[in-house]
Amino acid sequence: MKIEVRNTREEDVPAIIDLCRRVYPASPPWGEKQIRSHLEIFPEGQWVAIDNDNELVRGMAASLIVWWNDYEDDDDWRDFTDHGMFTNHDPDDGRTLYGAEIMVDPAAQGHGIGKEFYKKRRELAERLGLLRIRAGARLRGYHRYADQMRAEDYVVKVVREELGDPTLTFQLHQGFHVMKVVRDYLRHDPESLGWAALIEWINEAVATPEDYRYRNPRFQR
Ligand SMILES: CC(C)(COP(=O)(O)OP(=O)(O)OC[C@H]1O[C@@H](n2cnc3c(N)ncnc32)[C@H](O)[C@@H]1OP(=O)(O)O)[C@@H](O)C(=O)NCCC(=O)NCCS
């Protein structure tokens, strides 16, 4: 598979909507208005992975900059993205790149595309001198264990690699640590049952010792 990751363009919009339908057949896809809003507001923070063999969009990642003091740690996805429109993007005050979405076509998962998206995000954060990247990692495997353990205990097991989670394990491999476990992040999600891990990657080039205070010992390996 020959994949090129580049910033999203207007002409990619219909193919991104098709991709959403392949990744999440049971959920409404990103809307055209939302994707166009991302491109207007923060084009540098949006990427697609193009399959050079057939020009298919195999993945997408969407990001914005937020000023964390405007939020509570347990705000939900709609708060952090202004209902998916990114109109809360705040490049003047914000020091946090927020990972609003990342998805890879099921037919192309496990080929390093997700990893490449995170490389792009880290490079962008470094170039803009941002302090960190944060995101909500939906606990997609939790529904299998919900009758056996609390979400916090599930996360501890995923961090220790005693269990694998389809999303959080991937994020931890990208250098993130878990700050806390939050409920009602993505409501009505049957896989995570609404639970997510608030995760963080720190830009060591600009961080001060104080900026590492969100490392929660309970969720350290
Ligand atoms: C999560 C997702 C984006 C990962 O993308 P991907 O292109 O398949 O991941 P990569 O091939 O780049 O893998 C990167 C690393 O994560 C690991 N990884 C990826 N998916 C994994 C999984 N399901 N379980 C365990 N580890 C996984 C890989 O082993 C690899 O580890 P390495 O860096 O040590 O080699 C992709 O599986 C996806 O789109 N899933 C559905 C949508 C989703 O859950 N999005 C996140 C919403 S919060």
The ligand as an SDF file (V2000), in Angstrom:
LIG
                    3D

 48 50  0  0  0  0  0  0  0  0999 V2000
   -7.0660    3.5540   16.1170 C   0  0  0  0  0  0  0  0  0  0  0  0
   -6.6280    3.6740   14.6480 C   0  0  0  0  0  0  0  0  0  0  0  0
   -6.7280    5.1320   14.2240 C   0  0  0  0  0  0  0  0  0  0  0  0
   -5.1790    3.1740   14.5170 C   0  0  0  0  0  0  0  0  0  0  0  0
   -4.7320    3.4130   13.1870 O   0  0  0  0  0  0  0  0  0  0  0  0
   -3.8060    2.3500   12.4220 P   0  0  0  0  0  0  0  0  0  0  0  0
   -3.3760    2.9750   11.1420 O   0  0  0  0  0  0  0  0  0  0  0  0
   -4.5200    1.0580   12.3150 O   0  0  0  0  0  0  0  0  0  0  0  0
   -2.5690    2.2080   13.4370 O   0  0  0  0  0  0  0  0  0  0  0  0
   -1.0590    1.9660   13.0620 P   0  0  0  0  0  0  0  0  0  0  0  0
   -0.9680    0.8950   12.0270 O   0  0  0  0  0  0  0  0  0  0  0  0
   -0.4070    3.2650   12.7380 O   0  0  0  0  0  0  0  0  0  0  0  0
   -0.4800    1.4210   14.4500 O   0  0  0  0  0  0  0  0  0  0  0  0
    0.3110    2.2250   15.3130 C   0  0  0  0  0  0  0  0  0  0  0  0
    0.6420    1.4680   16.5590 C   0  0  0  0  0  0  0  0  0  0  0  0
   -0.5320    1.1960   17.3240 O   0  0  0  0  0  0  0  0  0  0  0  0
   -0.7220   -0.1900   17.4990 C   0  0  0  0  0  0  0  0  0  0  0  0
   -2.1400   -0.4950   17.2770 N   0  0  0  0  0  0  0  0  0  0  0  0
   -2.9250   -0.0130   16.2960 C   0  0  0  0  0  0  0  0  0  0  0  0
   -4.1770   -0.5120   16.4210 N   0  0  0  0  0  0  0  0  0  0  0  0
   -4.1510   -1.3240   17.4970 C   0  0  0  0  0  0  0  0  0  0  0  0
   -5.1110   -2.1700   18.1240 C   0  0  0  0  0  0  0  0  0  0  0  0
   -6.3520   -2.2670   17.6560 N   0  0  0  0  0  0  0  0  0  0  0  0
   -4.7510   -2.8660   19.2050 N   0  0  0  0  0  0  0  0  0  0  0  0
   -3.4900   -2.7970   19.6770 C   0  0  0  0  0  0  0  0  0  0  0  0
   -2.5160   -2.0300   19.1160 N   0  0  0  0  0  0  0  0  0  0  0  0
   -2.8490   -1.3130   18.0460 C   0  0  0  0  0  0  0  0  0  0  0  0
    0.1310   -0.8410   16.4270 C   0  0  0  0  0  0  0  0  0  0  0  0
    0.5630   -2.1230   16.8330 O   0  0  0  0  0  0  0  0  0  0  0  0
    1.2720    0.1240   16.2990 C   0  0  0  0  0  0  0  0  0  0  0  0
    2.2130   -0.1010   17.3500 O   0  0  0  0  0  0  0  0  0  0  0  0
    3.7880    0.2120   17.1490 P   0  0  0  0  0  0  0  0  0  0  0  0
    3.8980    1.6880   16.9750 O   0  0  0  0  0  0  0  0  0  0  0  0
    4.3880   -0.2360   18.4240 O   0  0  0  0  0  0  0  0  0  0  0  0
    4.1800   -0.5230   15.9290 O   0  0  0  0  0  0  0  0  0  0  0  0
   -7.5110    2.7920   13.7160 C   0  0  0  0  0  0  0  0  0  0  0  0
   -7.4900    1.4710   14.1800 O   0  0  0  0  0  0  0  0  0  0  0  0
   -8.9650    3.2430   13.6330 C   0  0  0  0  0  0  0  0  0  0  0  0
   -9.3050    4.0850   12.8070 O   0  0  0  0  0  0  0  0  0  0  0  0
   -9.8660    2.6740   14.4240 N   0  0  0  0  0  0  0  0  0  0  0  0
  -11.2880    3.0090   14.3650 C   0  0  0  0  0  0  0  0  0  0  0  0
  -11.5790    4.4400   14.7320 C   0  0  0  0  0  0  0  0  0  0  0  0
  -11.0680    4.8220   16.1060 C   0  0  0  0  0  0  0  0  0  0  0  0
  -11.2070    4.0760   17.0740 O   0  0  0  0  0  0  0  0  0  0  0  0
  -10.5540    6.0500   16.2250 N   0  0  0  0  0  0  0  0  0  0  0  0
  -10.1240    6.6190   17.4880 C   0  0  0  0  0  0  0  0  0  0  0  0
  -11.3010    7.3390   18.0770 C   0  0  0  0  0  0  0  0  0  0  0  0
  -10.9760    8.0060   19.6950 S   0  0  0  0  0  0  0  0  0  0  0  0
  1  2  1  0
  2  3  1  0
  2  4  1  0
  2 36  1  0
  4  5  1  0
  5  6  1  0
  6  7  2  0
  6  8  1  0
  6  9  1  0
  9 10  1  0
 10 11  2  0
 10 12  1  0
 10 13  1  0
 13 14  1  0
 14 15  1  0
 15 16  1  0
 15 30  1  0
 16 17  1  0
 17 18  1  0
 17 28  1  0
 18 19  1  0
 18 27  1  0
 19 20  2  0
 20 21  1  0
 21 22  1  0
 21 27  2  0
 22 23  1  0
 22 24  2  0
 24 25  1  0
 25 26  2  0
 26 27  1  0
 28 29  1  0
 28 30  1  0
 30 31  1  0
 31 32  1  0
 32 33  2  0
 32 34  1  0
 32 35  1  0
 36 37  1  0
 36 38  1  0
 38 39  2  0
 38 40  1  0
 40 41  1  0
 41 42  1  0
 42 43  1  0
 43 44  2  0
 43 45  1  0
 45 46  1  0
 46 47  1  0
 47 48  1  0
M  END
$$$$
